[in-house]
């Protein structure tokens, strides 16, 4: 208790906490986009529960990893040489996660462009789909958790501060998960944009694993600009739809 009081009596600790919360929330955007796309493929009755379970597991996983912070930091030691690059376990995890994201996004884009015939949805298929969705969310949670924790260690040495930041960030994810998923579902063109984001994030993870660091600020700036353009397109489509409806009313009134 005295240690906690000593930590939070320092203004630097409060600044580190605020910065970490913002950073964790921003890093959580990647995770939320993936969860929204994945859970929207489940039966409607299971979607919200899958999101809560997936995000809850992310919280448990990150807090558990923080208790093993010394082991996590050892993951940065080189263990393998590949193509003149020394890879650590962290690098291998990032590359694996990036490849998974690229594969998943590519498969989803292919399905949207060339959809296969709908399968008959039985009870067993729904259960397997739910379990598969949770496992995929957990796999990506692991990748993003390790990445965010290693980043957090460079900002503060105090584990309590990291834990509080994680709890706040995951709470924000829980609040935003359902509205984001509903928004994605109601706007089909957003799905393709979100899948493009996942491709971009996956490529960045692979590059980071091979030692080529792409600043996240550039990635989020590109995502923000793309989202702004898509918002303008949505507004333009709604304006055209209103004009068409108005013209039809005038024509039918005659």
Secondary structure, DSSP 8 states (H G I E B T S, - for coil): -HHHHHHHTSHHHHHHHHHHHHHHHHHHHHHHHHHHHHHTTS-HHHHHHHHHHHHHHHHHHHHHHHHTHHHHHHTTSEEEEETTEEEEHHHHHHHHHHHHHHHHHHHHHHHHHS--------HHHHHHHHHHHHHHHHHHHHHHHHHHHHHHHTT-S-HHHHHHHHHHHHHHHHHHHHHHHHHHHH-HHHHHHHHHHHHHHHHHHHHHHTT----HHHHHHHHHHHHHHHHHHHHHHHHHHHHHHHHHHHHHH-
